[in-house]
Amino acid sequence: MRGGTENVLGIVGMGLACDLLRQEWPAEAARVQALRDRFEREALRRIPALRRNGHPEKRVPNICHFSVGYVEGEALLVSLDLEGVAVASGSACATGDAEPSPTVKAIGVPPLFRNSSVRFSFGRENVEEDVDFALAAFERVVGRLREISPLWKQRGG
């Protein structure tokens, strides 16, 4: 601790924010989870060789993590960004690292899928139309990248 006056307004504001979150979180978490679940269901139905990573139930309600077979992760990330869909790849602490995430390896993701993980996050501002937009872009981008993938062609895709 250092000398000085405590930030009373900041402390009160933080307390109020925590109280509001406690009241609103259950309903908001359920709403966001429904968006995430619909996104996952549809993505897995529409995109072949797509793998959902992580525990099927014990996870936060707003994040889904996929690995896409026969697609290079950085190209996927950039292409989705150009389509207007902001996603993340790998873990925040491994940004810029070309090696697959140690976590992705540890959870048993097969080698074919390790360099193509992508994380979608849903939040308070997202609505059903955002899910539709992201799904269409995801499907379109994966299709385009696979058209130029020699591994996908070799597989018979």
Secondary structure by P-SEA (a helix, b strand, c coil): ccccccaaaaaaaaaaaaaaaaaccaaaaaaaaaaaaaaaaaaaacccccccccccccccccbbbbbbccccaaaaaaaaaaacbbbbcccccccccccccaaaaaaccccccccbbbbbbbcccccaaaaaaaaaaaaaaaaaaaaacaaaaaacc
